[in-house]
Amino acid sequence: MVISVALLGFGVSGVFLSLNEKIKKINTDKLLTWLSILYGISIFASFVIINQIPFDPFSLLTDKIQFLYLPIYYLLITIPFFFSGLIISVLLSYFKNEISKLYFFDLVGAGAACFAFVFFIPIFGGNGTIVIISALAFVNAIIFSFKEFKTLAYISGILAIIVLSFLMNVNGSLPINSSPNKIYGNYIKARPELNMFSAWNIFSKIDVMKEEEPQEDGYDIALAIIDDGNATTNIPNVKKFPLESKPADASNLAFAPKDSVNNVFIIGSAGGGEILSSLYNNAKSVTAVEINGILNDLISQKMAYWTGPLVKNNPKVNLITDDARNVITNSREKYDVIISAHTISASAVSSGAMSMVENYILTKEAVDEYINHLSNSGVLYVSRPETQMPKLITTLKKSVTDITEGKDNGKNDIIVFRRPPNDFETGKSFLAGVLFKKNGFTPDEVIKIKNETAKLSLDIEYDPVSKQNGYYRELVESDNIDNEINTAKLNITPATDDKPFFDKNIGFSNLTFDGIKETFSQDDKAILALKDKPVAETTLLAILVQTILVSFVLILLPLRIFNKKKINTKDKNIQQEKPFDRKFLIYFACLGFGYIMLQICMIQKFTLLLGQPVFTLLTVVSTMLVASGIGSFYSKKLFTNKKTVFIVIALYAVALGLLNPILFKAFASYDLVIRIIISVILIFPLGFFMGMPFPTGLGLINNEQKKFIPLAWGVNGFFSVIGTVCAMILAMTIGFKFVFILSGIIYLLAMVLISKKFNKEQELKTI
C-alpha cells in the first residue's frame, strides 16, 4: 500500500504539472522553495493526523465509518509524495538539457537513503525518522531560496528547528497509534508501567512487557511484542542451572523419542523458549539462529538479569543473528533435533504483504536442507497454525520422496499434533505442528510422544501406530501426493524458492466474493482470524483495481481533455503544436513497469544469498539505484546505437532469472562480506543499463513539447505502482522466474515503441 501510494503521488504530480499553466509562470527557485516547504509541512502534518485516525482496513464491512477513514488515510499518505514528485517534475522539465545528471543525482540520493534509513531508524525510531525527513525538506527549501529569497530561507530554517525539537520527546509528542486488533500493543500503551524495554531496527519495533501472572512451570515470562502485536514471543526468567523444572513448551515433543541429544539447531530462537527446552533435555550443543538482532541482544545482554545463565556465558549455546536457512545451508553438521517453532510471524500474511525473508524458511528446498542435515535418527519439529498443517505435510512428503528417490513415502515418519483451540481462536488452533523422524517412529517412541502431549495438554491428530482417521491420515498415507494436492479445496501445494509463499492458503483460483467479504469483516481477533483468509490476494487485487481506476482518472482523462482543448482553441501557436506521440507514454509505462518488477524480483531472490533484511536492503536496493544513477549519467556517451541497451537489459534479466538458483548455491558457503561483494557484482551491470532508458527517452522529446516531460514522469510512476502489484500476483501464480523473463520482454517492447525515434536521431547525426 505504502509503495503504491508513494508512486501514485509521483504520478499525480507529473500530470498536475503538465496541465497547470499558472504554476509554470512562477520563478523557478521560488517555486521549488515553496514546494519544499509544503513537502516538509505535509510530511509532519500527515503523520500527526494519520495517527489520530482509528483506521482498521480489516473492519471495513463491520464498521462503516472505516469507509470514510480509508480515503482520508490514502490522501494523507499521498500528499507528501505529491509535493516531492512536483519538485522532481519541475527539475526534469525545466532543465531538460541536464536530465541525465538530474536523474543521476535522484537515483544516487535514493541509494544513499537506504544507508540513512538503516542509521536513523534504530536511533530515532519510525516516528523520529519522520521528523528527520521533514527537517531535510526544509533544508532543501533553504538551498533553493538562500541566494534570492532570504526571508523564505529564514522561515525554512525556523521550521526545521521547530520540527527537530520534537526529537527531545518523540514518543510522547508524536506517538504511533496501533490498529485496535493489535491487543498486546494497545494494552502495553494503556499500562506503560509494565513496559520493560522498547527498541527499533529497520524491519521491526519491539516492546517487552512483564507478564503479571506467574507461570505454572516455574518460569515467569516477559512478553516481547513485535510491531505492537503482529507477533509475540516469550522470554523466560531463568534463575540458575541445573534447571529445576521442565518448561511447558511444545518443543519438548522433539526430544521425547530421544534418549540423548548431542546437538540442536533452532530456526528462529526468538525469546529463547526453545533454547530452554533444549537445555532441559540435556542437549550438549545448541545452535540458535534468530534473524531479529534486537531479540538476540535482549536475551544475551540487555535482559541477562532476566534470562540468567540461559545464553550469556553459556558454552553450550551459540546464538547467531542471521537467516537460519542461510546458516544451515552452510553448515556441515548433522543435528539430532531441528526446531522451527512458529518461525514465520503473523505479520506477513495479516498485513497482506508476503514476507521477503521468512517465507524461504519453509519452502520445499528449505525442508530438503533440514532433512539432509538431520542425523540418521534425527527429529524435525515444525509448529504453525492449524490451517497450515496440510501444506506442511505435503511439503514433507514431497521432500522425503525426492531425497530417498521414492524409497521412503513418509508414512512412518510423520506425527501431527495440535493444541485444542481456545475461546479466543474460534475453531482453528493457532498452535499445531508436525514431528518428522528421519528413520521413522517406532511404537515405543510414539508412546513417549503421546505421554508428552498429555502433559502439555496437546492432542495427537495422527501418528503411524494409531493411524487416526481424518484428512491428515489421507495426506500422510497417500501414495499419490500430487493427486491430493491437485484435488484439495485449498492451496496445499508446497512453497518453492521460485514461489516462496508458504502462508498462501487460498490462491487466486480459489478466491470467492464471500472470502473477500470475510477478509474485511474482522474484529479485534483479526491477527488470528486472517491466517486462513485470502488477505494477500484480496489486497493485491484491490490495489490493482484502484490503480487502474486512478490511472484512468488522473492520466488518460486529463490527457483527453487537454487534447480537446487544444483542438478547440483559437490560439494559432497552440494549434500548430504537434500532438504528443502516445507511443512515448506507453514507452515510459513500460520502463516504470519493468524496472519495479525487476527490483522486486531481485529483493526477493537475493535474500536467499544474503539472508538478513538489512543486508538485502542495503546491497540490492542501493546498488541498483546507484548503478542506475551512474548509467543515467553516461546514457548519452556510451552507445551510439541506443537499442543495444535494451537488448542487454533483456538478456541479463532472463539470465539472472534462470541462473540465480545455480549462482546462489555456488556462492552460499562464502563469508557474508564475499557474498555482498558477489551480489554487487551481479546487480551492478543490470542496474547500470536500466538507468539509461528513462533519460534517453526524455531526451528524445522535442523542446516544443517539453511540457509533456512531467506527464512522462507521471506515467512512469503510475505503472511502477501497477508493476509492484503485478510482480507479486505473477510470482504467486507462476513464479519469480517468469517475472524475470517478462521484465526482459517488457524492455524489448519499450525498445520497439521508440525504435523509429532512435533511427531518426541516428540519421540526423549521420547527416
FENKASUL-V131169 format. One record per backbone hydrogen bond with DSSP energy under -0.5 kcal/mol. CO is the residue of the C=O (numbers start at 0). NH is the residue of the N-H. E is the energy in kcal/mol with one decimal. If there is no record, write none. Layout:
CO_NH_E, CO_NH_E
//
This chain:
0_4_-2.9, 1_5_-2.5, 2_6_-2.3, 3_7_-2.0, 4_8_-2.4, 5_9_-1.8, 6_10_-2.4, 7_11_-2.7, 8_12_-2.0, 9_13_-1.8, 10_14_-1.8, 11_15_-2.7, 12_16_-2.2, 13_17_-1.8, 14_18_-1.8, 15_19_-1.1, 18_20_-0.8, 20_23_-0.6, 21_24_-1.6, 22_25_-1.1, 26_30_-3.0, 27_31_-2.7, 28_32_-2.1, 29_33_-2.5, 30_34_-2.5, 31_35_-2.0, 32_36_-2.3, 33_37_-2.8, 34_38_-2.2, 35_39_-2.5, 36_40_-2.6, 37_41_-2.6, 38_42_-2.1, 39_43_-1.8, 40_44_-3.2, 41_45_-2.4, 42_46_-1.7, 43_47_-2.1, 44_48_-2.6, 45_49_-2.8, 46_50_-1.6, 48_51_-2.0, 49_52_-1.4, 51_53_-0.6, 52_54_-2.4, 55_58_-2.1, 56_59_-1.1, 57_521_-3.6, 58_61_-0.9, 58_62_-2.4, 62_65_-2.3, 63_66_-1.9, 64_67_-1.2, 64_68_-1.9, 65_69_-2.5, 66_70_-0.7, 67_71_-1.2, 68_72_-3.0, 69_73_-2.5, 70_74_-2.6, 71_75_-2.6, 72_76_-1.9, 73_77_-2.0, 74_78_-2.2, 75_79_-0.7, 76_80_-0.7, 77_81_-2.0, 78_82_-2.0, 79_83_-2.3, 80_84_-2.3, 81_85_-1.9, 82_86_-1.9, 83_87_-1.9, 84_88_-2.7, 85_89_-2.8, 86_90_-2.2, 87_91_-2.6, 88_92_-2.3, 89_93_-2.8, 90_94_-1.5, 92_95_-0.5, 94_97_-1.8, 95_98_-1.5, 97_101_-2.8, 98_102_-3.0, 99_103_-1.6, 100_104_-2.5, 101_105_-2.4, 102_106_-2.3, 103_107_-2.6, 104_108_-2.4, 105_109_-1.7, 106_110_-2.3, 107_111_-2.5, 108_112_-1.8, 109_113_-0.8, 110_113_-0.7, 110_114_-0.8, 111_114_-0.5, 111_115_-2.1, 112_116_-2.9, 113_117_-1.7, 114_118_-1.6, 115_119_-3.2, 116_120_-2.1, 117_121_-0.6, 118_122_-0.8, 119_123_-3.4, 119_124_-0.6, 120_124_-2.2, 123_127_-1.0, 124_128_-2.0, 125_129_-1.4, 126_130_-1.3, 127_131_-1.8, 128_132_-2.5, 129_133_-2.3, 130_134_-2.4, 131_135_-2.2, 132_136_-1.7, 133_137_-1.4, 134_138_-2.0, 135_139_-2.1, 136_140_-1.6, 137_141_-1.9, 138_142_-2.1, 139_143_-2.0, 140_144_-1.9, 141_145_-2.2, 144_148_-2.6, 148_152_-1.8, 149_153_-2.5, 150_154_-2.4, 151_155_-2.4, 152_156_-2.1, 153_157_-2.4, 154_158_-2.4, 155_159_-2.2, 156_160_-2.0, 157_161_-2.5, 158_162_-2.5, 159_163_-2.4, 160_164_-1.5, 162_165_-1.6, 163_166_-1.8, 164_167_-1.4, 165_168_-1.0, 166_169_-0.8, 168_172_-2.8, 169_173_-2.5, 174_176_-0.6, 178_181_-2.0, 180_182_-1.6, 181_185_-2.0, 182_186_-2.2, 183_187_-2.4, 184_188_-1.1, 185_189_-1.6, 186_190_-1.5, 188_191_-0.5, 190_193_-2.3, 191_194_-1.4, 193_195_-0.6, 193_209_-1.9, 196_207_-2.7, 198_205_-3.0, 200_203_-0.6, 203_200_-2.5, 204_226_-3.4, 205_198_-2.1, 206_208_-0.5, 206_224_-3.9, 207_195_-3.5, 207_196_-1.0, 208_222_-3.6, 214_217_-1.5, 217_219_-0.8, 219_236_-2.7, 220_210_-1.7, 221_223_-0.7, 221_234_-2.9, 222_208_-2.7, 222_224_-0.7, 223_225_-0.6, 223_232_-1.8, 224_206_-2.2, 224_227_-0.5, 225_228_-1.7, 225_229_-1.4, 225_230_-1.3, 227_184_-1.4, 229_345_-0.5, 230_225_-3.0, 232_223_-3.0, 233_235_-0.6, 233_272_-0.5, 234_221_-2.1, 235_237_-0.8, 236_238_-0.5, 246_248_-2.0, 248_251_-2.1, 249_252_-2.0, 250_253_-1.3, 251_254_-1.2, 251_255_-0.9, 252_256_-0.6, 254_257_-1.6, 260_283_-1.4, 261_284_-1.4, 262_335_-1.6, 262_336_-1.3, 263_286_-3.1, 264_266_-0.6, 264_338_-2.7, 265_267_-0.9, 265_288_-2.4, 266_340_-0.5, 268_271_-2.5, 271_275_-2.2, 272_276_-1.9, 273_277_-2.2, 274_278_-2.4, 275_279_-2.3, 276_280_-1.9, 277_282_-2.2, 278_281_-1.6, 284_263_-2.4, 285_287_-0.8, 285_317_-3.1, 286_265_-3.0, 286_288_-0.6, 287_289_-0.5, 287_319_-3.0, 288_267_-2.6, 288_268_-1.1, 289_321_-0.7, 290_292_-0.9, 291_294_-0.6, 291_295_-1.4, 292_296_-2.4, 293_297_-2.2, 294_298_-2.3, 295_299_-1.6, 296_300_-2.0, 296_301_-1.8, 297_302_-2.6, 300_303_-1.9, 302_305_-1.6, 302_306_-2.5, 303_307_-1.8, 305_237_-1.4, 306_309_-1.9, 307_310_-0.5, 307_311_-0.5, 310_313_-2.1, 312_314_-0.8, 313_316_-1.5, 315_285_-3.3, 315_317_-0.5, 316_318_-0.7, 317_287_-2.2, 317_319_-0.5, 319_289_-2.6, 319_321_-0.9, 321_323_-0.6, 322_326_-1.9, 323_327_-2.7, 324_328_-1.8, 325_329_-1.4, 327_330_-0.7, 334_374_-2.5, 335_378_-2.6, 336_264_-2.5, 337_380_-3.0, 338_266_-3.7, 339_341_-0.8, 339_382_-2.3, 342_344_-0.6, 344_347_-0.8, 345_349_-2.4, 346_350_-1.3, 347_352_-0.9, 348_351_-0.9, 356_359_-1.7, 357_360_-2.1, 358_361_-0.8, 359_362_-0.6, 362_366_-2.4, 363_367_-2.4, 364_368_-1.7, 365_369_-2.1, 366_370_-2.6, 367_371_-2.4, 368_372_-1.4, 370_373_-1.3, 372_334_-3.5, 374_377_-2.2, 377_437_-2.5, 378_337_-2.5, 378_380_-0.5, 379_435_-2.6, 380_339_-2.9, 381_433_-2.8, 382_341_-1.8, 383_431_-2.1, 384_387_-2.1, 385_388_-1.7, 387_391_-1.9, 388_392_-2.6, 389_393_-2.3, 390_394_-2.1, 391_395_-2.1, 392_396_-2.7, 393_397_-2.4, 394_398_-2.2, 395_399_-2.9, 396_400_-2.4, 397_401_-2.2, 398_402_-2.9, 399_403_-2.4, 400_405_-2.6, 401_404_-0.7, 403_406_-1.4, 409_412_-0.9, 409_413_-0.6, 411_440_-2.8, 412_436_-2.0, 414_434_-2.9, 415_460_-2.6, 415_461_-1.8, 416_432_-2.5, 417_458_-3.3, 421_424_-0.7, 421_425_-0.7, 422_425_-0.6, 424_427_-1.1, 426_428_-0.5, 428_385_-2.8, 429_431_-0.6, 430_418_-2.9, 431_383_-2.5, 432_416_-2.4, 433_381_-2.2, 434_414_-2.2, 435_379_-3.3, 436_439_-1.8, 441_445_-2.0, 442_446_-1.9, 443_447_-2.0, 444_448_-2.1, 445_449_-2.4, 446_450_-2.3, 447_451_-1.9, 448_452_-2.5, 449_453_-2.0, 450_454_-1.6, 451_455_-1.6, 452_457_-3.2, 453_456_-1.0, 456_419_-0.6, 458_417_-2.2, 458_460_-0.6, 461_415_-2.4, 462_466_-2.2, 469_473_-1.6, 470_474_-2.1, 471_475_-2.9, 472_476_-2.6, 474_477_-0.8, 479_482_-0.5, 479_483_-1.4, 480_484_-2.2, 481_485_-2.4, 482_486_-1.8, 483_487_-0.8, 484_487_-0.6, 489_491_-0.9, 494_363_-2.9, 497_735_-2.3, 498_495_-1.6, 498_500_-1.8, 499_501_-0.6, 500_503_-1.4, 502_504_-1.2, 504_490_-3.0, 506_509_-0.8, 507_510_-1.1, 511_515_-2.1, 512_516_-2.7, 513_517_-2.5, 514_518_-1.9, 515_519_-1.3, 517_520_-1.9, 519_60_-3.4, 522_525_-1.4, 524_527_-0.8, 524_528_-2.9, 525_529_-2.6, 527_530_-1.4, 528_531_-1.0, 529_532_-1.5, 532_534_-2.2, 533_537_-2.5, 534_538_-3.0, 535_539_-2.6, 536_540_-2.2, 537_541_-2.3, 538_542_-2.4, 539_543_-2.3, 540_544_-2.7, 541_545_-2.5, 542_546_-2.6, 543_547_-2.3, 544_548_-2.3, 545_549_-2.7, 546_550_-2.7, 547_551_-1.9, 548_552_-2.4, 549_553_-3.0, 550_554_-1.7, 550_555_-1.6, 551_556_-2.8, 554_558_-2.1, 555_559_-2.1, 556_560_-2.6, 557_561_-2.8, 558_562_-2.2, 559_563_-2.1, 560_564_-2.4, 561_565_-1.9, 562_566_-1.8, 563_567_-2.2, 564_568_-1.5, 569_571_-0.6, 570_574_-2.1, 571_575_-1.8, 573_576_-1.0, 580_583_-1.6, 580_584_-0.7, 581_585_-2.0, 582_586_-2.5, 583_587_-2.6, 584_588_-1.9, 585_589_-2.4, 586_590_-1.9, 587_591_-2.2, 588_592_-2.6, 589_593_-3.2, 590_594_-2.5, 591_595_-1.7, 592_596_-1.5, 593_597_-2.1, 594_598_-2.3, 595_599_-2.4, 596_600_-2.3, 597_601_-2.4, 598_602_-2.4, 599_603_-2.4, 600_604_-2.8, 601_605_-2.6, 602_606_-0.7, 603_606_-0.6, 604_607_-1.4, 605_609_-2.7, 606_610_-2.1, 609_611_-1.3, 611_615_-2.0, 612_616_-3.0, 613_617_-2.2, 614_618_-2.5, 615_619_-2.3, 615_620_-0.7, 616_620_-1.0, 616_621_-1.2, 617_622_-0.5, 618_622_-1.3, 619_623_-2.3, 620_624_-2.5, 621_625_-2.8, 622_626_-2.6, 623_627_-2.2, 624_628_-2.3, 625_629_-2.4, 626_630_-2.5, 627_631_-2.4, 628_632_-2.0, 629_633_-1.7, 631_634_-1.4, 633_636_-1.1, 633_637_-1.7, 637_639_-0.5, 639_641_-0.9, 640_643_-1.5, 641_644_-0.9, 641_645_-0.8, 642_646_-2.0, 643_647_-2.5, 644_648_-2.2, 645_649_-2.4, 646_650_-2.5, 647_651_-2.6, 648_652_-2.7, 649_653_-2.1, 650_654_-2.5, 651_655_-2.7, 652_656_-2.1, 653_657_-2.1, 654_658_-2.7, 655_659_-1.5, 658_662_-2.6, 659_663_-2.8, 660_664_-1.8, 661_665_-1.8, 662_666_-1.8, 663_667_-1.2, 666_669_-1.6, 670_674_-2.4, 671_675_-2.6, 672_676_-2.1, 673_677_-2.7, 674_678_-2.4, 675_679_-2.5, 676_680_-2.3, 677_681_-2.1, 678_682_-2.6, 679_683_-2.8, 680_684_-0.7, 681_685_-0.5, 682_686_-2.5, 683_687_-3.0, 684_688_-2.1, 685_689_-2.2, 686_690_-1.0, 687_690_-0.6, 688_691_-1.4, 688_692_-0.6, 690_694_-0.6, 691_695_-2.1, 692_696_-2.5, 693_697_-2.2, 694_698_-2.1, 695_699_-0.8, 696_699_-0.8, 697_700_-1.4, 701_704_-1.2, 702_705_-1.3, 704_707_-2.2, 705_708_-1.8, 707_711_-2.1, 708_712_-2.2, 709_713_-2.5, 710_714_-2.8, 711_715_-2.3, 712_716_-2.0, 713_717_-2.6, 714_718_-2.4, 715_719_-1.1, 716_720_-1.6, 717_721_-1.8, 718_722_-2.0, 719_723_-2.0, 720_724_-1.6, 721_725_-3.1, 722_726_-2.5, 723_727_-1.2, 724_728_-2.5, 725_729_-3.0, 726_730_-2.1, 727_731_-2.4, 728_732_-1.5, 729_733_-3.6, 729_734_-1.8, 734_738_-1.2, 735_739_-2.4, 736_740_-1.8, 737_741_-2.9, 738_742_-2.4, 739_743_-1.8, 740_744_-2.0, 741_745_-2.3, 742_746_-1.7, 743_747_-1.6, 744_748_-2.2, 745_749_-2.1, 746_750_-1.8, 747_751_-2.1, 748_752_-2.1, 749_753_-1.2, 751_754_-1.1, 753_757_-1.9, 754_758_-2.6, 755_759_-2.6, 756_760_-2.4, 757_761_-2.4, 758_762_-2.3, 759_763_-2.1, 760_764_-1.9, 761_765_-2.0, 762_766_-2.3
//
